[in-house]
Amino acid sequence: MSELPTRPGWYEDEHDPLLLRYFDGVEWSSHTTTRRSPTAEASTIGRATPGVIPGRAGNPGAWARTPSQGQQGPAGRQDGGMPPTGPNPYQQGWSAPRGDVLPDGAVLAEWWRRLVGRILDLMVITVITIILAIPWLGSLFSAMSDYAQAVQAAAASGAPQPDQTAFTQQILSVSLPVALISVVVSLVYQTVFLTTRGATPGKMVVGTVVRRVGAPGKLTVVDALKRQAIDAVTTLLSLVPLLGLFVPLVRFLDPAWLLWDPKRQALHDKVADTVVVLRNPGNTVR
C-alpha cells in the first residue's frame, strides 16, 4: 500500500478493487473480505417489476389503481396496494455489536494470547539479564554457598550460628545490581520494539499489537515507559524489607486485571492508557 491510513479499519485493496483489506493501525494485515456480493446486482429478490404481479401475468394493471378510485391494496392500505417506503430491516447489521471490538473496528486480544506473549518476552529478557549479570550472579551464588557451609560447620561443632543480618546485607548488596540490570534490559527491550514495531517479539508471535485506547499507531517513548512502570517499581521494591511482601500481590493483580476489565486492560495498560489488539482480526476465535 502506497499510503497508510490514520485509523484502523477496512480499506480498498489497491491490488484488487473487489476486495477490502484490514489496516490494524500499524500496518496492513493479510485479512481481506469481498467489497460486495458478486450476485447482488443481478438478484431480483425483494424487487418488484413495474406493472407485473406474480401469479397474475395476464392482468398487469391490477394494482395500478390510485387511492382516489377507492381501491385498497393488501392489508387495507389506501395507497394503490404498494407497501410504504421506510427503513429496510435487512439493511441492519449482520450481528449484534461485540464487546471485544473497539469503536474503530480493532479487536481486543484474548487473555491467552497476552499470557503466551508475556511468557515469551520474559524468557528473552531473563536470558539477556543472566548473560549481562554473570559477574554479580557468581558473587551471589558464592555468598549463599559460603553461608550454607558456615551454618553446617557451626551445627556440627556446636558453635554459634553465623550472623544472619550480615548475610542478608551481603545478599542485598549483590542482588541490587542484578535487579537494576533486569529493569534496564526490560525497559530497553520493551521500549525499542513498542515504539518501532508496535509489538515485542512475544506479541508478534501470537499476532497482537499494542496501541493507545483512542489513538491507533505505534506508542511513543513516554507511553512505552509508562507501560512498564509497575514492573520496574515492583522489581526494585522486592529488595526492600516489608515493602517486598506486597510485591507478589501487585504482580498477580497486574495481568489478572484484564480478566474482568471491559477493555481487557491490565493494570499497566491502565497506567499508560493502552490496549492490546489483534494484528489480524481474522484470527479471532468466537
Stockholm file with secondary structure:
# STOCKHOLM 1.0

chainA/1-286         MSELPTRPGWYEDEHDPLLLRYFDGVEWSSHTTTRRSPTAEASTIGRATPGVIPGRAGNPGAWARTPSQGQQGPAGRQDGGMPPTGPNPYQQGWSAPRGDVLPDGAVLAEWWRRLVGRILDLMVITVITIILAIPWLGSLFSAMSDYAQAVQAAAASGAPQPDQTAFTQQILSVSLPVALISVVVSLVYQTVFLTTRGATPGKMVVGTVVRRVGAPGKLTVVDALKRQAIDAVTTLLSLVPLLGLFVPLVRFLDPAWLLWDPKRQALHDKVADTVVVLRNPGNTVR
#=GR chainA/1-286 SS CCSCCSSCEEEEETTEEEEEEEECSSSEEEEEEESSCTTTTTCCTTCCCTTCCTTCTTCTTTTCCCGGGTCCCGGGCSSTTCCCCCCCGGGSCSSCCCTTBCTTSCBBCCHHHHHHHHHHHHHHHHHHHHHHTHHHHHHHHHHHHHHHHHHHHHHHHTCCCCCHHHHHHHHHHHHHHHHHHHHHHHHHHHHHHHHHTSSCHHHHHHTEEEEESSSCSCCCHHHHHHHTHHHHHHHHHTTSTTGGGGHHHHHHHHHHGGGTCTTCCCHHHHHHTEEEEESSGGGCCC
#=GC SS_cons         CCSCCSSCEEEEETTEEEEEEEECSSSEEEEEEESSCTTTTTCCTTCCCTTCCTTCTTCTTTTCCCGGGTCCCGGGCSSTTCCCCCCCGGGSCSSCCCTTBCTTSCBBCCHHHHHHHHHHHHHHHHHHHHHHTHHHHHHHHHHHHHHHHHHHHHHHHTCCCCCHHHHHHHHHHHHHHHHHHHHHHHHHHHHHHHHHTSSCHHHHHHTEEEEESSSCSCCCHHHHHHHTHHHHHHHHHTTSTTGGGGHHHHHHHHHHGGGTCTTCCCHHHHHHTEEEEESSGGGCCC
//
